Amino acid sequence: MTFEARLAFLLGFFALWAILGFLPWLIAAVVRSGRGVLLALPLAVAGGAAGGVLVPAAGVRDERGFLISLATAFIGGVLLSAIGILLAARFFTR
């Protein structure tokens, strides 16, 4: 496999994990009508990517690991979305 193919494959994984991190933020934005969720957007995407990377970094690199990485990417997005919303509510509201 060429370097370019490996890079495209890796970027595809990061894009998938970032989308799975974005989904909980999107749900929170709809539920909260957009109030106080902007700070949580980059955190949610980063949480999704970080959650997805943790599984292959731990050594699980088969089909089961792929499915687990999808779940951990979503959970990472949920956790960091919640943290971002709580931080915005604490520091940027009156």
C-alpha positions in Angstrom: 0.0 0.0 0.0 1.4 3.4 -1.0 1.9 6.3 1.5 -0.9 8.2 -0.2 -3.3 5.3 0.2 -2.4 4.9 3.9 -2.8 8.6 4.4 -6.3 8.7 2.8 -7.3 5.7 4.8 -6.2 7.4 8.1 -7.9 10.7 7.2 -11.1 8.8 6.5 -11.0 7.3 9.9 -10.4 10.7 11.5 -13.3 12.2 9.5 -15.6 9.4 10.6 -14.6 9.8 14.3 -15.0 13.6 14.0 -18.5 13.2 12.6 -19.4 10.9 15.4 -18.1 13.5 17.8 -20.1 16.2 16.1 -23.5 14.3 16.4 -23.9 14.7 20.2 -23.1 18.4 19.8 -25.7 18.7 17.1 -28.3 17.1 19.3 -27.4 19.4 22.2 -27.5 22.4 20.0 -31.1 21.5 18.8 -32.2 20.7 22.4 -30.7 24.0 23.8 -31.8 26.1 20.8 -28.2 27.0 20.1 -27.7 28.8 23.5 -24.3 28.3 25.0 -23.2 25.4 22.7 -20.7 27.2 20.4 -17.8 26.7 22.8 -18.5 22.9 22.9 -18.3 22.4 19.1 -14.5 22.1 18.8 -14.3 20.2 22.0 -16.9 17.7 20.7 -15.1 17.1 17.4 -11.7 16.7 19.3 -13.4 14.4 21.7 -14.7 12.2 18.9 -11.3 12.0 17.3 -9.5 11.4 20.6 -12.0 8.7 21.6 -11.6 7.0 18.2 -7.8 7.1 18.4 -7.7 5.5 21.9 -8.8 2.1 20.7 -6.2 1.5 18.0 -3.6 3.0 20.3 -4.5 0.5 23.0 -3.8 -2.3 20.5 -7.2 -3.4 19.3 -6.8 -3.3 15.5 -9.4 -5.7 14.0 -13.1 -5.4 13.1 -14.1 -5.5 16.7 -11.7 -2.6 17.4 -13.2 -0.6 14.6 -16.7 -0.9 16.0 -15.4 -0.1 19.5 -13.6 2.9 18.2 -16.9 4.2 16.7 -18.6 3.8 20.1 -15.8 5.5 21.9 -15.8 8.4 19.4 -19.4 9.0 20.1 -18.9 8.8 23.8 -16.0 11.2 23.6 -18.2 13.6 21.7 -20.9 13.3 24.4 -18.5 13.9 27.2 -16.7 16.9 25.7 -19.9 18.4 24.5 -21.3 18.3 28.0 -18.0 19.8 29.4 -18.1 22.6 26.8 -21.7 23.4 27.5 -21.1 23.4 31.3 -18.0 25.7 30.9 -20.0 28.1 28.7 -22.8 28.2 31.2 -20.5 28.8 34.1 -18.2 31.4 32.6 -20.2 33.2 29.8 -23.7 33.6 31.2 -24.9 36.1 33.8 
